[in-house]
Amino acid sequence: MRKPHAFITGIAGFAGSYLAEELLEAGYNVSGSILDNESTSNLASIEDRLSLETVDILDPGNCQAAVSKLKPDYIFHLAAIASVGRSFEQESLTFSVNFHGTLNMLEAARQLRRLEKFVYVSSADCYGIFSPKSKTLNEEQPLNPISPYGISKAASEQAARYYCRHHYLPAVVSRSFNHSGPRQSTSFVIPTFARQIAEIENGRQEPVILVGDLRARRDFSDARDIVRGYRLLAERGVAGEVYQLCSGKAVAIRTVLNRLLALSTRDIRIEVDRSKLRKSDLPVLRGSNRKAAQSVGFKLRYTLRQTLHDTLEYWRDQVSAAD
């Protein structure tokens, strides 16, 4: 029996590499796009089982050529500038990569005679400011993004749904909340704490972690659960629909840090760096995963404790290897 073929943009990234593993385990043939000279270290254990194509998603011809050559049954579009902070520093590039890159991939996908599903990976940052600030969000919440990242993701969602309505492209949107785990960049909160702890344990940093406001509460999931959600949306999701992938719980950043410190072999002090103190526009960000659970069978397999443990172990290995 012929194996289904999945194409992942951004396959060498944090979530992309886990999605590749998930799809291989589920019996797919897997290919993906990488940038010229991009590291494939996240794919080290599976690279010999993949077909990798160098693709610049800002080049429509590149996108068309890759999709026409591979003729995938499923396309997962993950390639993006994924940092909210970086999006403020590089506004134009964020809009170009995240929106125009998505348009190029949608147009390339439209040329395929047969496509089972186009999974567009969006973000809870599309919601932006909402009221009341402690509410649990669902897919019907109006979008009100406040960052270039969130704006670019919201616009791309609309583009994907337009292509579904107007061009009959079987596109589905995953509106993913915070997810973490090994391999994630230290631009994000859990790996930046974990790396500092690993450096302290290794004697490369004083036993002090400087922090900003730890009161914000976020809905954290494990990346390995989220990418399983992407696969389920591809296989069972309804074209044109949006599905939230999240844990349904909001955990304080302070709680996350305390749990990581409890796993450390050293006594570590927390000190507030006033330069890092910024009032959060989103004190609480929590979503409901009811629709994804009921419609496609999405459920969590990893606890936050396991995610934190695995992330800290990853950074311990990374710091030791750097010596």
C-alpha angles and dihedrals in degrees: 000000000000115000117232114249121227125192118201123194110211091022094158093056129095100273094026093061092050091048090053089053092047093051094045089051089051092054103262130140103235133205131164149178125257132178122250108279092002115155115250095192091121088061096047096117095048107025093108088061095052138078109221124197126191104232133167104205089203088066109077091198092055091052093047093047095050095047093044091050097047100033094200124198091216132029122199111192109204102138109117147116095272104184118097091200093051090049090065090051095045105031099157094046091048093053091046098048098037100040108023091038089055092048090052092051093046091051091048090049091050090064092062115102092214126025123161097197144344109210113202113198110216133167144239086239085084088078096063113166118010139160137268090032094216098051123126107242127225133183092272093063110118115248117245106161120188103186131064086243093053093044092051092049094048091049091049091051089056091048092052092050091046090054088050094052100037104031099026091238107163095236125163127185126223110200098198125195125208113317130176145171142126116337095030117136120256087240083090128072105244097048092043090056092042094050092050091051090050091050091050091050089050092051094246096113135037112257093262130101116200113214142179126210109339096183098089113108122215138185104242126190133169115262089229090062093044094053090049084056089055090055092048091050089052092050102036109011121114115244112251094024130118121220128190116223110198145114099254091232131099116214125190116244086231090059091051092052093046091052091051091048089052088059093052126103091217137066105247129187125219115219127182116236105204091205088064094052111110127158109247116232086202109046090170129027115178131151139195117239094191096113094050091044095050098038104041105009098254114172138155121256099173125067121217088247090059092047091052093046093049093046093051091048089051092054092045088057092046094051093045091049090052092060 
